[in-house]
C-alpha cells in the first residue's frame, strides 16, 4: 500500500492507543511531548491493573497521574529536567529523578541493551505528513526522534499546528506503528486561575494585566514559574519592559569579546537571554550559530544577515540547533518553513566531536546558584 493508505489504516483514537499500554511496560514521553496522549494515558490509569514505568521530563501541568488513586499505577522517573511540578512529586517520593545528558542518554540502551529496560512505547508529537509521507517534530525537536527510533512501538501524535522545520528532522510514516490525530487543546485557563489563586492580590492583578497585554498563550509555558517570578522579571522576560541597566552593561562587554566570524552558542536565563535584544551582536559580521536552544532575537539576527554561517566549518550557511525553544513569537514566524534554520538530534549537535569541529566555537552562558 502507499503511505496514504498506511496512514489511514493505522490512525486510531487516543483511548485506543492508551489501551495498548499494559502493566510493567516502560512508556516514554520525550521533552516537549504532546499532551493529548498524556491525558489519555492518565485517564486509563485505574484500568491498567498494575504499574507502568513512566519516563519523561517534568510537564508544565499534571496530566492526571500525579494525584489520587491514579498515581499508584504510574512509577514516574523524571529525566534531564525536573521542574517545579516534578520536584514536588519527587519530594513526596512519588517520583525519582535521573540526571542525564542529551549526548550520551542512550549509551546504556545502545551499548548494553541487556542492562537497560526496553522502551515499550514512545509517544511523540509530529507535524502532518508532507507530500512524500514524511513528518517532522516541530520547532522543539529535542530527543523525540531519538526515542521514536529506539522504541518497540512508536506512536505519533499528529498536531496540525506544529511549525515545519528543516535539517535532519524527518521520519517516514512507515516508521510509526500508529497515529493519533489530536491537536492539543488551548491553554487551560483553570490551571492558570489555580496558580493565580495562590498569590497575593497585587501580584495576581499584575499577572492579569500582563495576560491582557500579551495573551494567555505567551503566559502558558511559564505557568509553573509564575509563583516565584517577580512581576518585574516576568515583564523583562516577555519583552514588555527594558532589562535592568546592568544587563546593558554586560551586553557592551560581551560585544567587545565576540569576534567576527565566530560560531556562537547562547544559553537561556538572565542575562544571556537578553543579549540579542540588547545589541551585543548588532555590529558583528559573519557569525555562525551552533547551539542547543536559543534566546529571543536570535532568529532576527539570522534574518538580518548578522548570523549567516559563512565561516562555519560544518553546516556552512545554516543556523543549527537542537530546538528553537527560547524563541519568541516573532522568531518562530521567521523559523517557520525557513531552510536557513536547521535542527538535528542532540546526540549529534551536542557530541564533543561535532562541537569541536566548528570554527571558533564561542559559548555564552550564565552562572547559576
N, C-alpha and C positions, 0 to 999 in steps of 0.2 A: 504493500500500500504506500501511497505518497505521504508526505509529512502531515498534510492537512487532515487526511483520513486517520492517521495515527493519533494526532492531537485530539480530534473529536471523539475517537473511541476510548481515549484514556482520560477524558475530563470527568471528574467526579465532584461531589459536594464536599464541603469541609467536614461534615459529620461522617461521611463515608471514609474519608482519609483518616480521621481521628480513630475510627473503629478498627483500623488495621494495627494500631499500637496495642501490644499485649504486655502483661506483667513481665518484668525482668529485662525488657528491651532498653537499649540506650537510644535516646532521642536528642538530636542536637538542633538548636536554633542559632545560626551564626550571628555575628554582630550586625546590627541594623536589619534584622529579620523582619518579615511582615507580621502583622498582628492577627490576621484572620484565622490562621491555623493555631496560633497560641490560644485564642479564646475557644476555638472548637475543641482542642485537646483538654483544656481546663474544664469545659462543660462535660466532658466524658469521664472526668476523674473518678466519680463514685462507681461507675460501671466497669472500671478496669479490673477490679477484683484483686489487685495486688499493688506492687510498687514499680513505677517506671523511673529509670535513671535519666535525669534531665540535665543537659549541659547547655549553658548559654551565658552571654554577658548580661549584666543586670538590666532589666527592662525599665522603661520610664514609669510604667504603672503596672499594677498586679493584674495579669490576665485572668486570675481567678484561682490559681493553685497555691497561693501563699497563706490562705486562711481557712478556718472552718474544717469540716470533715474531709474536704477535697485534699488538703495539704498532705495528709498522711499517705496519699497514693503517689506522691512525687518526691523522689530523692534528688534535690537540686544541687548542682555544682556550678558555681559561677566561675567563668574563666576570663582572663585578661583584665576586665573592668568590673568592679563590684558595685559601685554607685550607692546612693543613699538607700534605695529600696532594698538592694541586695545586702547591704551592711546590716540593716535591721534584722533581716531573716537569718543572717549568719550569727548575729549576737543571740538570737533565740535558739540557736543550734538546730535550726530548720534547714540550713544550707551550709555547704562548705565553699571554700574559695581556692581556686587553682591559679596562682601567679604563672604567667606563661609569656612566651614571645611569639609574635606572628611568624618570624622567620624560621623557627625551629619547632613549632607547636605539634607538627605531625611526625616528628622523628620516631617516637615510640610506635606509632601506627605503621609507619613505612618500613622501619628497620628492625623492629622487634614485635611483629604483629601478635605473636603468641602471648605477649605480656600485656597487651592493650585490649581492652574490651572493644569488640567490633561496633561500628556505628550502624545501628539498625535503620534509623530514619534520619534524614536531613531535610528539614523544611526550609526552603529558600524562596524569597520573593524575586520575581523576574519581570521583565517587560513583556508585552505581547510579542509573538514571533514576527520577524521580518519576512520579506517575500521568499527568502530561501529557507525559512524554518529555523532560524537562529534567534535565541533570546540573549539578553544581557541582564545585568543586575542593578541597573540604575546608577545614580551618582555615588552611592555609598556601597561600593563593591565589597570591600574588606575581605573576609575569609569565606564568603558564600560559595564560590565555585570550588574552593579547596575542599569544603565539606561535601558538596554535591557529588564530586567525582570520587570520593572515598567511601561514601555510604552504600550500604546494601540496597537501600531504597531511597531514591532522590525524588522528592515531591516538590513541584514548582507551584508557588502561589502567584498567579498571574495578576499583576497590577497595571491596569491600563494607564495610570497616571505617572509611572516611573519615567524619569529622564533617560533618553538614549545617549549612550556614550561610546567612545572609540577606544582602541587599544586591544590588548589580549583579554577580551571581556566576554567572549561568546561561548555558549553551549547549544548544541542542536537539540531540538525537541526529542529526538530519538534517544538522547542520553538520560531522559527523565522517565520514571515509571508511570507517574500520574500527574495530572494538572488540576488545580483548584482555581477557578476563576472567581476572584473576590477582591475588588478594590477596597482598601481599608476604610472604615467609617471615618467621618470627620473627627477632629479633636473632641474629646469627651469633656463637655462643659461641666458635668457633675464632678469630675476629678479636680478640675481647676477650682470649682467652688469649695470643695472639701479642703484644698490647700489654703485657700483664702480664709476660710473659717478659723484656721489655727493661728492667724496673725492678728496683731493689734489693728485698731481701726485706721490709724494713719497709713500704715503700710498697705493694708487691704485696699484703701481708696486710691493709693498711689499706683498700685498694680492695675486696678480697674482703669485708671486714666491711661496707663501705658497700653493696655489691651485695646482701648478705644482708638488709640493713635496708630498702632501697628497691626492690629488684628490678632485674633486668637491663634492663628496658625503659626505666627512668629513666637508666641509665648509657649506653645505646647511642648516643643522639645526641651524647654527649660523648667518644666513644671516641678520636677523633683528638687530643683535648686532654689526655688523662689523663697522658701522659708529662711534660708541662711544667706541670701544675697541682698546686700543693701540696695535700696532703690537707686541711689546714685550710680552704683556699679552696674546695675541692670540697664540703666539708660545709656551708659557708655557702651556696654556690650552690644546693645541693639542699634548703636549709631545715632541715638537721639540727642545726645549732648556731647560736647568735645571731651576728649580724655583729659586727665589731670596734666598740669604743666610739666611735671617730671617725666611723663611719657614722651612729650615732645622733645625734651632734652635727650632722652635715651635714643629717640629716632635720629637726632642730629649726630650723636656719637656713632651710632650704627652706620649711618651713611658714610662716615669717614673710613670705616673699616671694610665695607663691601667694595670690592674692586670690580671693574667692568669685566664681563665675560665669565664670572664665576657661576657655578651651579649651586643654587640655594635649596635649603630645606628650612621650613619655618614651622614652629610648634604653636599649639593653642595656649590659651590663658593670657594673662597680662603680665608684662606689657607687650610680649612678642606679637600677639594677635592684632595689636593696634598699629604695628609698624607700617604696613602698606598704606593705611588711611592717612598716616601722619607724614608721608612723603619720604620715608627712608630710602626708597629706591627710585624716586622720580627722575633723578639726573643721571641714572646709570644706563649703560648700553650693553646689549647682547647678553643679558643674564639668562641662565638656564634654570629649570625647575625639576628637581627630583626629590620627592617628599612623601611622607606617609599620608598626611592630610594637609589642609591649608588654613589660611587666615582670611578674613573678609578683605576683599580688594585685590587678591592675587589674580583672579580671572581678568579683572580690568587692566592690570599691568600687562597681561598677555595680549589682550585686545588692543592695547596702545602700542605694542611692539617693544616695550621695555624688556619683558621676558620673551625672547624669541628662540633661544636654544641654538643659536648659530655656532657657538664654540663648543657645544657639548660633544663628548666623545661617543656616547651611545644615545640612541633616540634623538639624534640631531634634529632640531627644529620642532620638537614636541615638548609640551609640558606634561610631566609624568608624575602620577601619584597612585596611592592605593585606593583613596576615596576622596571625593570632593567635599567631604564633611568639613565644616568650618566656613564654607561659602555662605554669603548672604544671598537673598533672593535675586539681586542684580547679577551676582556672579553666576548663579545657576542658570539664568537666562542666557548668559554668554556661553556656558559649557554645553548646553543642550544641543545635541546633534552637530557638534563642532569638532572636526577632526584634528584641530590644533591641540586638543586635550586628550591624553591617553591614560587609561587605568590598566594596572597589572596586578596580579596576585601579590600579597605581601611577602610570600615566601621567595619571590623573585626581587621585588623592589627593595626590600629591606635586607637582603642577603649581603653579607660583607663584601663578597666578590663583585656584586653589582655596584654597590655604593662606591667602592674603591676604584672602579673603572671610570667614574665621572671625572671630568676636568675640574679641578679645584673645587671639590665639594665643600660647601660652607654651611655650617649648621647654626641655626638661630633658635634658641630655646630659653625657657625660664628656669630659674632655680626655685624649687618648691619646698616648703617646710612641711 
